């Protein structure tokens, strides 16, 4: 964890690991600049500052890699979730605008660093990325927020191009389902989009695609549901064709969807009673 809020107990330059069984902090790392993102799994840990990224083995905490970044104020960083995956990688913004940097982190021992691979994904700055469970696919979108692209991390080839909408939007989150069948996306427009990644025929094509040329190429989501646009939320897939959206206002939404594109809200709750409007930003 990294402290935040209006009265943090620790500075945002401090990274902490809390053991809930021992009921105490077991690790503390201090950095010279603010921590922008953390990704962790059983054997590895990645921490991004604005202009530097550190990758550690865990729990030994040996530095496997330390790299300079061009700029990463948004903390764009993802690591392959699955343990012992053949595509054990870390991805983050590259040295060029719209580029994605990819580094292999298969070993948990300090060895010679693998050469980073750069992928030119968009013409504008990246705003959000997501890896599927085994790290074989990565989804990217830019600060424009209209187009989402799916890439093969082994070949760096583009697999799919998806259209969230025609108006610019701030993308809050992208997430693959555990089986990589679907991708969901949330933004400041309030609409959560669900795309089919494997059976792409489920997605909708733009009616005027043949007249719009390249603009009509991307596939549209086959299912959507609406949340309040003024509340930022993060979405992810649950079990049995469900999508969960967690809002910054403390709200919990669970929607069920089917392949016909029908969505229905299954659960709604307020899991945190926030006090003070300063906590809602």
C-alpha positions in Angstrom: 0.0 0.0 0.0 0.9 3.7 -0.5 -0.7 6.3 1.8 -3.0 9.0 0.3 -5.9 11.3 1.2 -5.8 14.6 2.9 -4.0 13.5 6.1 -1.8 10.5 5.2 0.0 8.6 8.0 3.0 8.0 5.7 4.4 10.1 2.8 3.5 9.1 -0.8 7.2 8.2 -1.3 6.8 5.2 1.1 5.7 1.7 0.0 4.4 -0.7 2.6 3.5 -4.4 2.7 1.1 -5.4 5.5 0.8 -9.1 6.5 -2.8 -9.6 7.6 -2.0 -12.9 9.3 0.8 -11.4 11.5 -1.3 -8.2 11.7 1.7 -6.0 11.1 3.8 -4.3 8.4 6.6 -6.6 7.2 8.2 -4.3 4.6 8.9 -0.6 4.1 10.6 1.0 1.1 11.4 4.7 0.8 11.9 6.5 -2.5 13.0 9.9 -3.4 9.9 10.8 -5.4 6.2 10.0 -5.2 5.0 6.5 -6.0 2.6 6.6 -8.9 1.7 2.9 -9.3 2.3 -0.5 -7.7 1.7 -4.0 -9.2 2.4 -7.1 -7.1 2.0 -10.8 -7.2 3.4 -13.8 -5.3 7.0 -13.6 -6.6 7.4 -10.1 -8.1 6.8 -6.5 -7.4 6.8 -3.5 -9.7 6.8 0.1 -8.5 6.6 3.1 -10.8 7.7 6.7 -10.0 7.2 9.5 -12.5 10.5 8.9 -14.3 11.7 5.6 -13.0 10.4 2.0 -12.6 11.7 -0.6 -10.2 11.1 -4.4 -10.5 11.9 -6.6 -7.5 11.8 -10.3 -6.6 9.4 -11.0 -3.7 9.9 -11.7 -0.8 13.7 -11.5 -1.3 13.4 -7.9 -2.5 16.3 -8.1 -4.9 16.2 -5.5 -7.6 15.7 -7.3 -10.9 15.5 -4.2 -13.0 15.6 -0.4 -12.7 14.7 1.7 -15.7 14.4 5.4 -16.5 11.0 6.5 -18.0 10.2 9.4 -20.2 7.3 10.5 -18.0 4.6 8.5 -16.2 2.6 10.9 -14.1 -0.5 8.8 -14.4 1.2 5.7 -13.1 0.4 3.5 -16.2 1.9 0.1 -15.3 0.7 -3.5 -15.6 2.3 -6.9 -14.8 1.2 -10.4 -15.9 -1.2 -11.5 -13.2 -0.7 -15.3 -13.6 2.1 -17.0 -11.7 4.7 -18.9 -13.7 3.3 -17.7 -17.0 5.3 -18.1 -20.2 4.6 -14.4 -20.9 5.7 -13.0 -17.6 6.1 -9.3 -18.5 5.8 -5.8 -17.3 4.3 -3.1 -19.6 4.5 0.7 -19.2 4.7 3.8 -21.4 7.6 3.9 -23.8 10.1 6.6 -24.8 7.9 7.9 -27.6 4.5 9.4 -27.5 1.9 6.6 -27.8 4.5 3.8 -27.4 4.3 0.9 -25.0 7.4 -0.6 -23.4 7.5 -4.3 -22.6 10.1 -6.1 -20.4 10.4 -9.9 -19.7 10.7 -10.7 -16.0 10.6 -14.5 -16.0 13.4 -15.0 -13.6 13.3 -14.1 -9.9 17.1 -14.0 -9.8 19.4 -11.1 -10.6 20.5 -11.7 -14.1 21.4 -9.7 -17.2 18.4 -7.5 -18.0 16.4 -8.4 -21.0 16.2 -5.8 -23.8 12.9 -3.8 -23.5 10.6 -4.2 -26.5 8.8 -1.0 -27.8 5.4 -1.1 -29.5 4.0 2.0 -31.2 0.3 1.7 -30.2 -1.2 5.2 -30.7 -0.4 8.6 -32.0 -1.4 10.3 -28.7 -0.2 9.7 -25.2 -1.3 6.4 -23.6 -4.0 6.8 -20.9 -4.8 3.2 -19.9 -3.5 -0.4 -20.5 -4.5 -3.9 -19.4 -2.9 -7.3 -19.6 -4.9 -10.6 -19.8 -4.2 -13.3 -17.2 -1.3 -15.1 -19.0 0.2 -11.9 -20.5 -0.4 -13.0 -24.1 -2.5 -9.9 -24.9 -2.4 -6.3 -24.0 -5.1 -3.7 -24.5 -4.2 0.0 -24.9 -6.0 3.3 -25.4 -4.8 6.9 -25.7 -5.8 10.1 -24.0 -8.3 10.6 -26.8 -10.2 7.6 -25.5 -12.2 6.7 -28.6 -10.1 3.7 -29.8 -9.0 0.6 -27.9 -6.4 -1.7 -29.5 -5.6 -5.3 -28.6 -2.0 -6.5 -29.2 -0.3 -9.9 -29.3 2.6 -9.5 -26.8 4.7 -12.3 -28.5 4.6 -10.9 -32.0 3.7 -7.2 -31.2 1.0 -7.5 -33.9 -2.3 -5.7 -33.6 -5.2 -8.3 -33.1 -8.2 -6.1 -32.8 -9.3 -2.4 -33.0 -12.4 -1.5 -30.9 -14.4 1.7 -30.8 -15.6 3.0 -27.4 -17.3 6.0 -29.0 -16.8 9.0 -31.3 -16.4 11.6 -28.6 -13.2 12.0 -26.6 -13.3 10.4 -23.1 -11.1 9.8 -20.1 -10.7 6.1 -19.8 -10.8 5.0 -16.1 -10.1 1.3 -16.6 -9.7 -1.6 -19.0 -10.0 -5.3 -18.0 -10.0 -8.7 -19.6 -12.1 -11.5 -18.4 -10.2 -14.4 -16.8 -10.6 -16.5 -20.0 -9.8 -13.6 -22.3 -13.2 -13.9 -24.0 -14.2 -10.4 -23.2 -12.9 -6.9 -22.4 -14.7 -4.2 -20.4 -14.0 -0.5 -20.4 -15.2 2.4 -18.1 -14.8 6.1 -18.8 -16.0 9.6 -17.7 -19.0 9.2 -20.0 -20.6 6.9 -17.5 -21.1 4.0 -20.0 -19.3 0.7 -19.3 -18.7 -1.1 -22.6 -18.3 -4.9 -23.0 -16.5 -6.2 -26.1 -16.1 -9.8 -27.4 -12.5 -10.6 -27.9 -12.6 -14.2 -29.1 -16.0 -14.4 -30.9 -15.7 -10.9 -32.5 -18.9 -11.5 -34.5 -20.8 -10.6 -31.4 -19.6 -7.0 -31.6 -21.4 -4.4 -33.6 -20.1 -2.8 -36.8 -20.6 0.9 -37.5 -23.6 1.2 -39.8 -21.9 3.8 -42.0 -18.5 2.0 -41.9 -18.2 1.5 -45.6 -18.7 5.3 -46.2 -16.4 6.4 -43.4 -13.4 4.4 -44.6 -10.8 3.7 -41.8 -13.0 5.4 -39.2 -15.7 2.8 -39.8 -13.3 -0.2 -39.3 -13.3 -0.6 -35.5 -15.9 -2.9 -33.8 -18.3 -1.4 -31.3 -19.2 -3.1 -28.0 -22.0 -5.7 -28.0 -23.2 -4.8 -24.5 -23.3 -1.7 -22.3 -24.7 -0.4 -19.1 -24.9 3.1 -17.7 -23.5 4.5 -14.4 -23.5 8.2 -13.2 -20.8 9.9 -15.4 -19.8 12.2 -12.6 -18.4 9.3 -10.5 -15.1 7.7 -11.5 -15.3 3.9 -11.4 -13.1 0.8 -12.1 -14.7 -2.2 -13.7 -13.7 -5.9 -13.8 -15.3 -9.2 -14.7 -16.8 -11.5 -12.1 -18.1 -15.0 -12.5 -21.0 -16.2 -14.8 -20.9 -13.3 -17.3 -20.9 -10.5 -14.8 -19.1 -7.2 -14.6 -18.5 -5.4 -11.3 -18.0 -1.6 -11.2 -16.5 0.0 -8.0 -17.1 3.7 -7.8 -15.1 6.4 -6.0 -18.3 7.4 -4.2 -18.2 4.0 -2.4 -20.7 2.3 -4.7 -20.7 -1.3 -5.8 -22.6 -2.3 -9.0 -22.8 -5.8 -10.4 -24.4 -6.3 -13.8 -25.1 -9.6 -15.6 -24.8 -9.7 -19.4 -25.5 -12.3 -22.1 -24.2 -12.7 -25.7 -27.3 -11.0 -27.0 -26.1 -7.8 -25.4 -28.7 -7.6 -22.7 -27.4 -6.2 -19.3 -29.3 -6.2 -16.0 -28.2 -4.9 -12.6 -27.9 -7.8 -10.2 -26.5 -6.1 -7.1 -26.1 -2.5 -5.8 -24.6 -1.5 -2.5 -22.6 1.3 -0.8 -19.6 -0.4 0.7 -17.9 2.7 2.1 -19.7 5.7 3.8 -17.5 8.5 2.7 -17.5 11.7 4.7 -16.5 15.0 3.1 -16.5 15.9 -0.6 -12.6 16.1 -0.6 -12.6 12.3 -0.5 -14.7 12.0 -3.7 -12.1 13.4 -6.0 
